[in-house]
Amino acid sequence: MRASRLISLVLLLQARETMTAAELARELEVSERTVYRDVLALSAAGVPVYADRGRAGGYRLLGGFRTRLTGLTREEAEALFLAGLPGPAGDMGLADAVAAAELKVLAALPTSLRDASARTGQRFHLDVPGWFRESAPPPWLTELARAVWGDRVVELRYRRGEREVTRTVQPYGLVLKSGVWYLVGRVGADVRTYRVDRVTGVEVGEESFARDEGFDLGGYWREQAEAFLRGMLRAEVTVRLSPAGLRALRHVAEAPFAYEEAVAAAGGPDGQGWVVTRLPVESVPVAYDVLLRLGPEVEVLDPPELRARFAEAARRSAARYAGPPERPGGPDAGQR
């Protein structure tokens, strides 16, 4: 445990050059007294770490000192190469950079761990796009990735319905969701999201922008994704579910929160274990397609038009299964 912490301390100083004892204590989740002891231990072991005094002071490493990655465990080394799996990095034009980084990491690893890259590639493959989707990256993805890395303002031409619009965008980040790339950027005072496959042109300007360092791309995406789904699920249906139907609802509901809200709204079970609840849905036609997957484990109570549609579907199914199956060519077809 302590050896791992000492390596982390050295790597933090390599990455940030100067850190106070308080900053190191927060990062390592230990007390400042423990940091003082760890620094003394590193100095005794020959690591050139020293303290600068004064208001801008802190601990730093002697210029040029670099540690080899001898503190990595096999599990850590193999996990490191998961980040370099082919796919998204290559889509953004970073395949060569990833390959070069892997070579440098391999060179820094001890001999006993240099098979980590091969072992990872043999055991894991990342196939990001969903089924039945084109796997080719959007045409303008590489240019947008470069603009994101360089904090460069772009003129974005974007297909919105039947028309094309132009926006001046400060590109904050790219998000890959279910095989679809999205650009998150600031337009004026607003942060907006654009599907990259709808971008019809990109002009990367010479102007750079000052990034809001407090902007949390992951947090923004989570909020927007849930808001998008909640905006879609504007209708509500009342249903009666069997125990099996309530369990299966998790797999057919349009969004996780829709299932969670349905469970929270469920009343107590009746004598047969069935419960009545409300389910957020996009529309009555979509609700029909969703709930039809539950078969006889669901009864629609409201709205009346959806209940009538299920009743009609039940009558048609009952009529179809009332007798023996019809075979192509007549009732005796298939008999020899």
C-alpha positions, -999 to 999 in steps of 0.1 A, spaced: 0 0 0 27 25 10 49 15 -21 20 23 -44 14 57 -26 51 66 -29 50 59 -67 18 80 -70 35 108 -52 65 108 -76 42 106 -106 21 135 -93 53 157 -90 64 146 -125 30 157 -139 25 189 -120 61 200 -112 53 217 -79 27 207 -53 23 217 -16 20 191 12 -17 200 14 -23 194 -23 -5 161 -22 -24 150 9 -57 157 -9 -47 138 -40 -34 108 -20 -61 109 6 -37 110 35 -27 135 62 0 161 56 21 144 83 21 112 61 32 133 31 62 146 51 72 110 61 68 98 25 90 126 12 117 117 37 114 81 26 118 90 -11 148 112 -3 164 84 16 158 60 -13 176 84 -37 147 101 -53 157 138 -58 127 155 -42 131 187 -24 110 216 -9 109 252 -21 99 275 7 78 306 4 43 315 -8 48 299 -42 67 270 -28 61 233 -25 77 200 -32 93 194 -66 117 169 -83 152 178 -94 149 190 -130 150 161 -156 142 133 -131 119 107 -145 109 74 -131 105 43 -151 71 25 -148 85 -1 -125 58 2 -100 30 -11 -122 14 -44 -115 5 -67 -143 -32 -59 -139 -25 -21 -141 -3 -25 -171 -29 -46 -190 -56 -21 -181 -35 7 -194 -35 -8 -229 -73 -10 -229 -73 27 -236 -55 21 -269 -79 -4 -284 -86 3 -321 -117 23 -327 -126 57 -314 -90 70 -313 -86 59 -349 -119 76 -359 -105 109 -346 -73 105 -365 -52 96 -335 -43 60 -345 -6 70 -350 -4 89 -318 -19 60 -298 5 35 -314 35 58 -306 23 62 -270 20 24 -267 56 20 -279 69 45 -254 49 29 -225 62 -6 -236 98 8 -236 93 21 -201 78 -11 -187 100 -38 -171 107 -69 -193 83 -90 -173 53 -68 -183 61 -61 -220 36 -87 -231 8 -66 -216 -2 -51 -250 -4 -84 -268 -23 -101 -240 -49 -72 -240 -53 -73 -277 -58 -111 -277 -85 -108 -250 -105 -76 -257 -120 -60 -287 -141 -28 -286 -168 -27 -313 -185 6 -306 -213 10 -332 -247 -5 -325 -260 -34 -347 -271 -25 -382 -251 7 -382 -224 19 -406 -190 16 -389 -173 43 -410 -166 75 -390 -184 108 -400 -165 128 -427 -156 158 -405 -148 140 -373 -110 143 -377 -112 181 -383 -134 186 -353 -112 165 -331 -82 187 -340 -102 218 -332 -112 204 -299 -76 196 -290 -64 230 -301 -93 250 -286 -99 266 -321 -131 283 -331 -149 266 -360 -175 277 -386 -199 247 -386 -223 240 -415 -250 217 -401 -280 200 -417 -311 208 -397 -341 191 -412 -344 202 -449 -322 232 -445 -285 239 -437 -274 264 -410 -241 279 -402 -229 284 -366 -197 298 -350 -188 272 -324 -163 269 -296 -158 231 -297 -156 219 -261 -156 181 -266 -167 150 -285 -190 123 -272 -194 88 -286 -229 73 -278 -240 40 -292 -219 44 -323 -229 80 -329 -205 109 -325 -218 142 -310 -200 176 -308 -206 197 -276 -197 233 -281 -205 268 -270 -225 291 -293 -226 326 -278 -237 321 -242 -253 287 -248 -238 252 -248 -253 231 -276 -250 196 -290 -246 186 -327 -246 152 -343 -214 149 -362 -229 129 -391 -251 159 -398 -222 183 -402 -217 192 -439 -187 214 -435 -161 226 -410 -137 256 -413 -112 257 -385 -102 293 -379 -70 308 -366 -88 322 -336 -85 303 -303 -110 305 -274 -105 305 -236 -120 272 -224 -142 273 -193 -120 250 -171 -150 244 -148 -170 228 -176 -177 191 -169 -182 173 -203 -193 140 -187 -217 158 -163 -232 179 -191 -237 149 -213 -255 129 -185 -278 159 -178 -286 165 -215 -292 128 -222 -317 124 -194 -334 158 -203 -336 146 -239 -353 113 -229 -376 131 -204 -386 155 -231 -395 126 -254 -415 108 -228 -443 133 -225 -473 109 -223 -483 84 -196 -502 52 -196 -517 32 -167 -511 -5 -167 -516 -36 -146 -486 -59 -145 -480 -95 -133 -449 -101 -113 -432 -114 -145 -444 -84 -164 -430 -60 -138 -396 -78 -140 -396 -77 -178 -406 -40 -179 -370 -32 -171 -359 -45 -205 -387 -29 -226 -391 5 -210 -378 34 -232 -355 48 -205 -341 35 -172 -358 63 -153 -392 54 -169 -389 19 -154 -377 33 -120 -407 57 -119 -431 29 -128 -418 8 -99 -420 37 -75 -456 45 -86 -468 8 -83 -495 1 -58 -496 -29 -36 -500 -63 -53 -535 -79 -55 -543 -115 -46 -526 -127 -78 -495 -105 -73 -505 -80 -100 -498 -43 -95 -512 -12 -110 -488 16 -120 -481 45 -144 -455 44 -171 -440 74 -189 -440 69 -227 -433 89 -259 -468 84 -274 -497 60 -275 -484 43 -307 -450 39 -292 -465 26 -260 -484 -1 -280 -451 -13 -296 -433 -13 -262 -460 -30 -241 -469 -56 -268 -436 -72 -259 -449 -81 -225 -477 -102 -240 -502 -116 -215 -482 -102 -186 -497 -67 -190 -532 -52 -190 -536 -16 -203 -561 3 -182 -557 38 -196 -559 56 -220 -590 40 -236 -577 41 -272 -546 21 -262 -567 -4 -243 -590 -8 -273 -560 -14 -295 -548 -41 -272 -582 -57 -271 -583 -58 -309 -549 -73 -310 -560 -99 -284 -591 -108 -305 -570 -112 -336 -545 -134 -319 -572 -155 -302 -589 -161 -336 -556 -170 -352 -547 -196 -326 -583 -210 -322 -577 -238 -347 -549 -258 -363 -523 -237 -382 -531 -229 -418 -505 -241 -442 -497 -225 -476 -517 -242 -504 -547 -253 -483 -556 -273 -452 -541 -305 -466 -508 -289 -477 -478 -305 -462 -496 -339 -457 -481 -368 -478 
